Amino acid sequence: MKIAIFHNFMDNIGGAEIVALTLARELEADIYTTNIDFLKIEKMGFSDVRPRINSIGRLPKKAPFRQQLALFKFRRLNLSGRYDFFIIAGDWAMSGAVNNHPNIWYAHSPLNELWAFTDFISKQVISFWKRPIYKVWLSYNRWLTRKYAKKIDHWVCNSENTKNRIKKYYYQEATVIYPPIDLGPDLNYEEINERAKKDGAENYWLSVNRLVTHKRIEKQIAAFASMPDKKLIIIGSYEKGVYQFEKYKKFLKSIKPENVEIKHWLSNNELKELYANCKGLITTAKNEDFGMTVIEAMAQGKPVIAPNEGGYKESVLDRKTGILLSSLEPQTIVKAITEIENNLENNPSFYQSACRLRAEDFSTNVFITKIKKIIHDSGKGTKKT
């Protein structure tokens, strides 16, 4: 079966892009996208997928032109007859469902810019004078995407959280298939703990995010500012030259204390090494759709600190694989860090087995098996025209 995958952008590689690349590798499928950064793709360990990635045209980097033109380009894309099945794996590529059947939309978020994050964007991201324009843009694209959504043959999404949003905003029922994580080899915890004692490893906390405002990274920085004896390493991917990313990056660097380090664009191997040697992962993303970084951390046997909201409630087992925060006040974060560190001091293996076992629920094999079944069942269904 020949399969095509639609993803709006491939120039900033995060969780959604890794899912698309994993699908392409495991299903031997072709990817159709707009902007591509092959160097970033290769650094994340997907050099073998590169020949399968095709651009349908470059787009400007600035929002909302970037999103609007992606929606326009995929609406005009017609590969019917060239492929047997289509997977929409990027939310602004959902208009590709109009001409290409049978299809599924694997939704990471049902277009949060149009629905779940509108208050946040209006009040904290865009200028006051742009708000009336933003409201017009919202109204038009809500109508347009609901129209295109009628062409989706089967809805699939990454969490119960996203499923509820799809039901609320697009009135559709979706099947939940959690995104895939590369578990790597089985872990030898005794060897890990001995190496940590010998090398002095695990003396830092890790944070892995896109540098966008709804990740609320300043909350992490505020907590560590009150703990100068502890270290936080923030891995922040961003799009160079894009005002929103550059502005937030500049802000974070202006407020960070000496015990907080910010790095950009590490290779997959470098990132895995940081996961392997950290005390744990901390994330503060607002109502995250799913949140793949917490699974990546747990796959290395590391505990997670995350807000008690969004997809984190589905992945993190409170007090077993980490701590779900009741608030993001600095003292609440500090208290969680202290609790986990005390547990680790008393027993270095306190979280390891539970974390690894939980991560296995999100393995690539589990994901691909479920996706193949959806493709098989959807392919037998009626095509929407």
Secondary structure, 3 states (H helix, E strand, C coil): CCEEEECCCECCCCHHHHHHHHHHHHHCCEEEECCECHHHHHHCCCHHHHHHEEECCCCCCCCCHHHHHHHHHHHHCCCECCECEEEECCHHHHHHHCCCCCEEEEECCCCCCCCCCHHHHHHHCCCHHHHHHHHHHHHHHHHHHHHHHCCCCEEEECCHHHHHHHHHHHCCCCEECCCCECCCCCCCHHHHHHHHHHHCCCCEEEEEEECCHHHCHHHHHHHHHCCCCCEEEEEEECCCCCHHHHHHHHHHHHHCCCCEEEECCCCHHHHHHHHHHCCCEECCCCCCCCCHHHHHHHHCCCCEEEECCCCHHHHCCECCCEEEECCCCHHHHHHHHHHHHHHHHHCCCCCHHHHHHHHHHHEHHHHHHHHHHHHHHHHCCCCCC
